[in-house]
Amino acid sequence: METNHQHKPHDSRIAAASRSTAEEEDDDPELAEKMRLYPQDFLPVKAQLGTFGFAWAQGVVSPFISSKEDKMEAIFAAVGHLLTESAVVMDVGCGDGAFLLLAATRFGCRCYGLEIDSALAELAREKAKERTVGLLIEVFEENLFDVFGSLEEKDEDAGVEKGGGSRSESLEEVAVAVRKSTVFYFYLLPAVLNKLAPWLLCHMESAAPGHLTYIFNTWAPASPELEARFLASPFNRATQSKRGFFVYTNHNQSGKL
């Protein structure tokens, strides 16, 4: 997700948002520490069209801010033992593919990215080819709500939506990739993650034990039902809030986290 970090608040709405964040920081020591360690994650961003970013009227949902290398290194240090060559990684809102590139080059994982911006998707593909991991990385240009909203209603055995409508060939390809994936990476705004909570709940219920990990960069969903499910066996929560990410896994080696 990359945006212009030199952008300054320019109207009362952003100023009000800044005051709101400051008030939340006073009430939440963990948030204050996270903001201190990763201030770039909390800078105001300018509305952009055609990205996985702030273009509300067009349905774009999160700003493109490329995953920071130090944050990714901390994540890989925590979950590297899960990223074997048999693992399949999906980055939901992959932007320029920074997370996928490191996963593929360092661990040899099969990787999928989901990105609504065609320019960013193409950039991720070009970078994959430059680093000779083009055969390991596939990026789909789709709207995440089209993908996960459809999957929530999908009858997997029939290969069609429960309403009987045929799925597009493109969405079906993404659905296959989602079913293959064992590690999901999300760097999205809380409101977006909350909208994905119903799919996450369904997905967790159908997952095979020991083969599923969710990584949330900066924010995790604020869903009591989902939180309760994450904390229930066989899932284990590895909260790294001071390091700016959260990991939930049902992997039988989760004790290493």
ZIWONOR-V888138 format. One record per residue. PHI is phi in radians with two decimals (* if undefined). Layout:
<<PHI> <PHI>>
This chain:
<<*> <-1.92> <-2.31> <-1.38> <-1.28> <-1.48> <-1.11> <-1.96> <-0.96> <-2.19> <-2.62> <-1.15> <-1.16> <-1.20> <-1.07> <-1.14> <-1.11> <-1.12> <-1.13> <-1.11> <-1.11> <-1.10> <-1.14> <-1.10> <-1.08> <-1.11> <-1.53> <-2.28> <-1.04> <-1.14> <-1.12> <-1.07> <-1.19> <-1.11> <-1.19> <-1.19> <-1.35> <-2.28> <-1.06> <-1.09> <-1.23> <-2.04> <-1.25> <-1.12> <-2.11> <-1.48> <-1.04> <-2.29> <-1.73> <1.27> <-2.33> <-1.33> <-2.46> <-1.40> <-2.37> <-0.96> <-1.08> <-1.59> <1.44> <-1.38> <-2.03> <-2.59> <-1.25> <-1.42> <-2.28> <-1.05> <-1.01> <-1.27> <-1.09> <-1.16> <-1.17> <-1.13> <-1.09> <-1.14> <-1.12> <-1.14> <-1.11> <-1.42> <-2.09> <-0.97> <-1.21> <-1.60> <-1.66> <-1.47> <-1.15> <-1.50> <-1.29> <-2.20> <-1.82> <-2.17> <-1.80> <-1.55> <1.56> <-1.37> <0.99> <-1.48> <1.42> <-0.99> <-1.16> <-1.11> <-1.08> <-1.18> <-1.09> <-1.25> <-1.25> <-1.49> <-2.06> <1.25> <-1.31> <-1.28> <-2.29> <-2.17> <-2.17> <-2.11> <-2.57> <-1.48> <-1.55> <-1.13> <-1.17> <-1.17> <-1.05> <-1.17> <-1.09> <-1.08> <-1.14> <-1.10> <-1.12> <-1.10> <-1.16> <-1.06> <-1.66> <1.01> <-2.13> <-1.05> <-1.33> <-1.64> <-2.04> <-2.22> <-2.00> <-1.77> <-1.70> <-2.56> <-1.41> <-1.07> <-1.29> <-1.11> <-1.23> <-1.39> <-1.15> <-1.21> <-1.13> <-1.09> <-1.69> <-1.42> <-1.57> <-1.11> <-1.19> <-1.43> <1.32> <-2.33> <-1.18> <-1.07> <-1.26> <1.72> <-1.32> <-1.32> <-1.46> <-1.17> <-1.05> <-1.12> <-1.14> <-1.14> <-1.10> <-1.14> <-1.04> <-1.10> <-1.09> <-1.08> <-1.15> <-1.36> <-1.24> <-2.00> <-2.26> <-1.99> <-2.02> <-2.17> <-2.24> <-2.33> <-1.20> <-0.95> <-1.07> <-1.24> <-1.06> <-1.11> <-1.21> <-1.50> <-0.97> <-1.03> <-1.15> <-1.01> <-1.07> <-1.10> <-1.14> <-1.10> <-1.16> <-1.63> <-1.30> <-1.26> <-1.02> <1.39> <-2.37> <-2.57> <-2.43> <-2.00> <-2.08> <-2.04> <-1.48> <1.34> <-2.18> <-1.95> <-1.05> <-1.76> <-2.12> <-0.99> <-1.13> <-1.20> <-1.04> <-1.09> <-1.21> <-1.09> <-1.50> <-1.61> <-1.03> <-1.62> <-1.38> <-2.23> <-1.80> <-2.00> <-1.49> <-2.04> <-1.06> <-1.24> <-1.78> <1.52> <-2.71> <-2.30> <-2.24> <-2.22> <-2.55> <-1.88> <-1.21> <-1.27> <-1.89> <-1.12> <-1.09> <-1.33> <-1.16>>
